[in-house]
């Protein structure tokens, strides 16, 4: 029996995951992507699920970390993003990081090979045609202006926006390993690592102070008038903006030296810059936490002040782009449909979730909701005790619509758990996280069996 397709706009992480989930359910999909007909300020290719910022999916620890738990929940739901991420993992300590090009190519190839997925290239300039009765808008934080304006008009309120920044990538061969060394923080091995997965560039106190001073004095990208009141997202703050908050801010942030020992001195450095492998060949490393809005020439000058990077050659310099997202708690219902026009669902970062994995997870749920609706099935919401449920609850009503800002998954979004330790006191710390994770996976399994 032929079925009308579900149209998905945007082939990023969320759109790719949504398309996969819909097709795997036996429903045809038309995946619309405007690249390369129209490029964005951040993308470089026309591939699906291109990673424009970091290559890290963050912690893969499903017992002690909420994003690691989300990884596992997505794996249990047959996620294409997690399967391709696992296949193209590169060493990153306790994190799951991927070869960004191989990962994108794999996602693209699998979607193109699926018999129920078809691609259409070109911009959807405005609201989708009325005869598209089921649409998932997964255009991400770089939604084209025409579609963004149409969504804003339909929603009846202004869109929110924030700035996002990109970290530089360095050619490995240009790093001075006579100064730098390989080590993961606390020697953690992680899903694809050995415990020596990061390149560490140490700074002594005087070097650190000089570096911070140079960051503050460097020439920065100037904003257009309409951008000047746009805030930064706290989870992706430019390094020089962090430096403005105080001399030690970086030393307690991306440059913290804890868990590291310089084998050349036998002691912990005053501060450290870490670089994480960016491709499977190990020929590229990205500067962890070093998103920046400095002008290109200034980036080269300032970053070469870092010991070990004095001769660094950059495969990509950092950058800054404006991201947009809707006020999901006000505009969306619990199954990610727009209240003003239920044929439209939203997924990914445009909903105000933050992070690669969170975006893909919302895409996964949107795809499952849309497929169930097309098949005439009643789909229950994922339990609020799961990572899926925690994210969904936050963006569709749990957050305050008046102060809504992008949010990564974290255990603070989960319902509390009433367990006591041997002394009769409520469990805390690692024990509580492990209990929340165990409950989440048990509840997820029950939900999947009932689906």
C-alpha positions, 0 to 999 in steps of 0.5 A: 500500500502506498503512503504519502511521504513525510517531508523533512526539511534539513539534513543535519543531525536531527533531520538525518536521524528523523529521516532514518527513524521514519524510513525504518518504520516503513514510511516513505521520506522526502529529505529536503536540503538546501545545500549546495544550492544555498550554503550557510555561513558555517557549513563546508559541504553538502553532506548529511549530518555535517559537524560544523563545530566540535567533532565530539559527542561528549561523554560516553559514560552511560552510568555517570553522565547524562549525555552518555546515558542519552548515547545509550538510549539512542543506540537502543532505539536504532539511531543512525547517528550513534551507529555511524558515530561508533563506527568512525570514533577517534580517540578522545579519552572518556568522550565519543569523538568522530572523524567528521568527514567519514562520519558525515559520508557514512550517514549520507551513504546509508540514507541514500541507500535506503529504499524509502528515502529520497533527496531533494536539493534546494531551499524551502523559501517559506512555509511548506506547501499545504499538501505536505500534511506531515512535515518535520522542520529540522533546519537547525540554528542556521535556518534560511531567512525566508523560512525563519521569517515564515515560522516567526510570523506563524508563531506570532512572536520574535525568534530568539537568537544567540552566537555560536563559535567554532574552534580552530583545527591544527595540522598534527605535524606542525605541533612541537611534541618536544614541548607537548605530550599525549595524555587524557585527563586522569588517563581515561581511555574512553570508547576509542582511546588509550588514555593518551588521547589528547595533545597537551600544551603546557603553560607556566604562570608567566606564559599564561598571563601573557597569553590572556593579555594577548587574547584580550588585546586582539582584534575581534570580529565586529558585529552588524547592527542587528546582531549587537544585542544577541547573547552568547550561548554559555556552552560555546563561549568564545575563549576571549569572552571567557578571558574577560570574566577574570584572569583565572577564568580560563585556568578553571575552564578549558585550560584547567590542568587537573588530571594531567602531569607533564612527563618532562617536568613531573608536575602539573602545569599552571595551565594547559591547552588540549587538542583532540583528534579530529580525523581517523588518520590523526593528521588533524587536531582541534583546540578543545574549548577554543571557540573564538571571534578573533580575526584570522590574522590575530588567531594565528598570532595569538595561538602561536604563543602557546608552547608547542603551537609556535609553528602551528599550521591551521587547517581551519581557523575559528569563527562565529555565527548567529544561531536561531531557535524558537520558543518551544515551550510556548509554540510546541506541544508534547509531540513537537507539533506546532500548536498553530499548525499541527502538520508541522513538527520541529526537531533539533537545535531550532527547538532550543535543545543544545548539542549534537546528540541532543539535536539528533535525539529530538530528531529521533523522537520527531521521526517516531512521532510522525511515523506513528501518526502516519501509520495510525498508531498511538504512540506514548511519550517516552517516560520523563525518567529517561533522557529522551523524556527529560529533554522533551519535557524541558523544551515543550513545557518544563522550561520557563517560556519567558527565559527559555535558553538552549540547554544540554541534557543534564541530570537536573532535568530528570525527576528526582529518585527517592533512594537512601544509602546504608545510613538512611540518608538520600543518595548523592553524587555518583551513586545518585547519577548511577541510580538515575541512569539505571532507572532511565534505561529500565524505563526506556526498555519497557517503553520500547517493548510497549511501542 
